[in-house]
Amino acid sequence: MHPLPAINRALKTLFYSQAHATPEKVDPVRQGEITPAYVREAAHLRAVAENVTNGPLRARLLEEAERQERLSEQLKKDEA
């Protein structure tokens, strides 16, 4: 797989996450869909970061992956 489309998707995620706040309360019906999406996005960002040679971009991708994981963990706590 050519890394450019994956990098473009990752950059869109970064810019989107900076511009849009995560809602404080999530509809319980949708929460089951959202939590795995955060986990998948974190894995995707980490995979893209492995192929990025630009240090600051790699750091930002990893930072966003950690943020996605924190969001997932928060939703799991709220679910319990």
Backbone as CSV, one residue per row, in Angstrom:
resi,resn,N_x,N_y,N_z,CA_x,CA_y,CA_z,C_x,C_y,C_z
1,MET,0.844,-1.183,0.000,0.000,0.000,0.000,0.889,1.245,0.000
2,HIS,0.569,2.162,-0.851,1.304,3.413,-0.913,0.949,4.251,0.305
3,PRO,1.960,4.831,0.990,1.680,5.535,2.250,0.959,6.874,2.099
4,LEU,0.966,7.473,0.922,0.386,8.817,0.783,-1.101,8.874,1.139
5,PRO,-1.962,7.984,0.635,-3.373,8.059,1.047,-3.556,7.894,2.554
6,ALA,-2.778,7.023,3.165,-2.882,6.823,4.608,-2.456,8.078,5.364
7,ILE,-1.417,8.732,4.896,-0.958,9.961,5.529,-2.010,11.056,5.372
8,ASN,-2.613,11.147,4.194,-3.668,12.149,3.978,-4.835,11.918,4.923
9,ARG,-5.228,10.651,5.101,-6.331,10.339,6.026,-5.941,10.727,7.451
10,ALA,-4.708,10.425,7.827,-4.251,10.756,9.182,-4.246,12.264,9.405
11,LEU,-3.801,13.009,8.405,-3.787,14.469,8.537,-5.200,15.020,8.673
12,LYS,-6.144,14.455,7.916,-7.538,14.893,8.039,-8.042,14.636,9.451
13,THR,-7.666,13.487,10.026,-8.067,13.179,11.398,-7.498,14.205,12.359
14,LEU,-6.223,14.557,12.172,-5.589,15.529,13.059,-6.302,16.870,13.006
15,PHE,-6.557,17.356,11.799,-7.186,18.658,11.664,-8.629,18.628,12.149
16,TYR,-9.335,17.528,11.893,-10.718,17.412,12.345,-10.775,17.395,13.867
17,SER,-9.880,16.644,14.495,-9.919,16.527,15.949,-9.601,17.860,16.626
18,GLN,-8.800,18.695,15.990,-8.489,19.997,16.564,-9.680,20.945,16.442
19,ALA,-10.479,20.763,15.417,-11.569,21.697,15.155,-12.890,21.297,15.816
20,HIS,-13.035,20.021,16.172,-14.309,19.540,16.698,-14.101,18.907,18.072
21,ALA,-14.829,19.397,19.018,-14.753,18.839,20.374,-15.602,17.576,20.443
22,THR,-15.175,16.643,21.253,-15.947,15.431,21.474,-17.085,15.753,22.435
23,PRO,-18.289,15.306,22.124,-19.399,15.599,23.031,-19.172,14.965,24.400
24,GLU,-19.656,15.640,25.438,-19.474,15.130,26.790,-20.300,13.874,27.016
25,LYS,-21.503,13.843,26.515,-22.382,12.680,26.662,-22.622,12.069,25.288
26,VAL,-22.506,10.753,25.242,-22.721,10.037,23.983,-23.942,9.159,24.154
27,ASP,-24.785,9.145,23.153,-25.963,8.288,23.154,-25.516,6.837,23.382
28,PRO,-26.056,6.161,24.399,-25.615,4.798,24.705,-25.716,3.835,23.519
29,VAL,-26.688,4.047,22.661,-26.839,3.179,21.490,-25.636,3.331,20.560
30,ARG,-25.193,4.548,20.362,-24.065,4.814,19.469,-22.730,4.550,20.134
31,GLN,-22.680,4.529,21.460,-21.423,4.355,22.172,-20.748,3.041,21.781
32,GLY,-21.530,2.002,21.551,-20.983,0.719,21.130,-20.296,0.790,19.779
33,GLU,-20.677,1.742,18.946,-20.049,1.935,17.640,-18.838,2.857,17.745
34,ILE,-18.924,3.839,18.615,-17.900,4.875,18.685,-16.625,4.378,19.360
35,THR,-16.761,3.640,20.445,-15.582,3.177,21.178,-14.635,2.378,20.289
36,PRO,-15.109,1.368,19.532,-14.192,0.647,18.635,-13.609,1.541,17.534
37,ALA,-14.356,2.555,17.134,-13.845,3.460,16.097,-12.634,4.231,16.612
38,TYR,-12.667,4.657,17.876,-11.514,5.334,18.461,-10.301,4.398,18.491
39,VAL,-10.525,3.148,18.850,-9.434,2.173,18.915,-8.855,1.933,17.521
40,ARG,-9.717,1.776,16.524,-9.246,1.574,15.145,-8.454,2.786,14.653
41,GLU,-8.959,3.978,14.948,-8.268,5.192,14.490,-6.900,5.315,15.155
42,ALA,-6.807,4.968,16.425,-5.521,5.012,17.124,-4.531,4.054,16.470
43,ALA,-4.993,2.850,16.146,-4.120,1.871,15.486,-3.690,2.373,14.112
44,HIS,-4.623,2.991,13.397,-4.301,3.529,12.071,-3.252,4.640,12.172
45,LEU,-3.428,5.542,13.120,-2.479,6.645,13.274,-1.087,6.129,13.640
46,ARG,-1.026,5.106,14.480,0.275,4.523,14.840,0.935,3.863,13.633
47,ALA,0.142,3.192,12.801,0.683,2.554,11.606,1.227,3.598,10.632
48,VAL,0.506,4.693,10.478,0.975,5.761,9.590,2.252,6.375,10.150
49,ALA,2.291,6.572,11.452,3.466,7.196,12.088,4.734,6.371,11.850
50,GLU,4.592,5.054,11.721,5.755,4.207,11.463,6.426,4.541,10.137
51,ASN,5.647,5.020,9.173,6.175,5.302,7.834,6.522,6.765,7.601
52,VAL,6.264,7.612,8.571,6.526,9.046,8.418,7.966,9.333,8.850
53,THR,8.691,10.075,8.030,10.082,10.409,8.350,10.217,11.783,9.006
54,ASN,9.192,12.597,8.914,9.212,13.924,9.512,8.951,13.790,11.019
55,GLY,9.932,14.151,11.826,9.839,13.986,13.268,8.649,14.666,13.915
56,PRO,8.419,15.967,13.651,7.274,16.640,14.268,5.928,16.033,13.853
57,LEU,5.799,15.622,12.599,4.557,15.005,12.144,4.365,13.654,12.825
58,ARG,5.435,12.876,12.937,5.350,11.585,13.618,4.908,11.794,15.073
59,ALA,5.501,12.766,15.737,5.135,13.043,17.130,3.669,13.430,17.238
60,ARG,3.197,14.241,16.318,1.792,14.678,16.351,0.850,13.506,16.084
61,LEU,1.215,12.626,15.160,0.392,11.449,14.884,0.295,10.553,16.126
62,LEU,1.416,10.349,16.794,1.419,9.518,18.000,0.633,10.182,19.134
63,GLU,0.738,11.496,19.208,-0.029,12.240,20.217,-1.528,12.064,19.977
64,GLU,-1.934,12.150,18.720,-3.352,11.984,18.403,-3.796,10.545,18.648
65,ALA,-2.929,9.570,18.392,-3.265,8.175,18.678,-3.525,7.995,20.169
66,GLU,-2.705,8.606,20.995,-2.910,8.533,22.440,-4.221,9.197,22.839
67,ARG,-4.548,10.301,22.192,-5.803,10.992,22.478,-6.992,10.103,22.128
68,GLN,-6.926,9.440,20.986,-8.000,8.544,20.571,-8.173,7.414,21.587
69,GLU,-7.069,6.896,22.094,-7.134,5.834,23.092,-7.739,6.350,24.403
70,ARG,-7.381,7.564,24.795,-7.963,8.152,26.008,-9.474,8.325,25.857
71,LEU,-9.910,8.772,24.686,-11.340,8.931,24.441,-12.058,7.590,24.548
72,SER,-11.452,6.561,23.992,-12.025,5.226,24.069,-12.138,4.761,25.515
73,GLU,-11.073,4.963,26.277,-11.081,4.561,27.688,-12.135,5.344,28.476
74,GLN,-12.288,6.618,28.181,-13.289,7.439,28.873,-14.688,6.925,28.583
75,LEU,-14.954,6.578,27.342,-16.273,6.061,27.007,-16.526,4.716,27.691
76,LYS,-15.478,3.893,27.789,-15.633,2.606,28.485,-15.961,2.831,29.957
77,LYS,-15.303,3.818,30.586,-15.582,4.133,31.995,-17.012,4.651,32.152
78,ASP,-17.433,5.502,31.223,-18.783,6.046,31.298,-19.838,4.961,31.114
79,GLU,-19.484,3.945,30.341,-20.414,2.854,30.062,-20.630,1.988,31.312
80,ALA,-19.587,1.865,32.121,-19.660,0.985,33.303,-20.502,1.535,34.422
